[in-house]
Structure formats: structure tokens, C-alpha cells
Amino acid sequence: MLRNFRAAIEDWDEVCTALGSWETEHLANEDDPAAKEQHRGWVTELIAWGELVQRAVEQPQFPDKALPARVRSRLQHLQDKLSLWHREMSSAEEDRILRAVFK
């Protein structure tokens, strides 16, 4: 059973990794609301699944002690993606960031 659980986590991790290529192709150079909404749905689902997995792997009796850190790291990466692509910013905040970056 543990082997199948690890395989499911590997599959989840691979999907999370593949999302980066999709973002480059569909979000980086385009302003497609449908693509952004699809992306938000995928990331939200991946986070929900990851949180479920996290609860299981962080149990004291879980045998693979390295897996919780890996899952936490991936969840943080997904949260960062959500913030990067979907966080609304005020004009003042955009201006502040642009001034800071392009001094």
C-alpha cells in the first residue's frame, strides 16, 4: 500500500512540475482569461490534494521521514504559483514594485 501511495505522490509531483511548461506556453506571453481560470483551478486542486497527502505523511508513524519536507516544499511552490499568477495588485503596489526593480 505504501508503494502505491508513494507512486501517487510521484504522479502529483510530476503534474506540478509539468505545470511550469504549460504556464510558459499559455500564461507568460498572453492575457487569456480562460487560460488563467483553468490554471487557477488546476493549482487549487493540486494544493488540495497536496494538503491531504501532507496530513498523511506528517503522521509520526509514517515510515518515509524525507517525504514530509518534499511535500511541504511542493505545496509552498504551488502557493507561490497561485500568488504569482492570480494575486490582484493595486496600481500603487505595481508602481512601487516597478520602481524598485527598474531603479
Buried (B, 14 or more C-beta within 10 A) or exposed (E): EEEEBEEEBEEBBEBBEEBEEBBEEBBEEEEEEEBBEBBBEBBEEBBEBBEEBBEEBEEEEEEEEEBBEEBBEBBEBBEEBBEEBEEEEEEEEEEEEEEEEEE
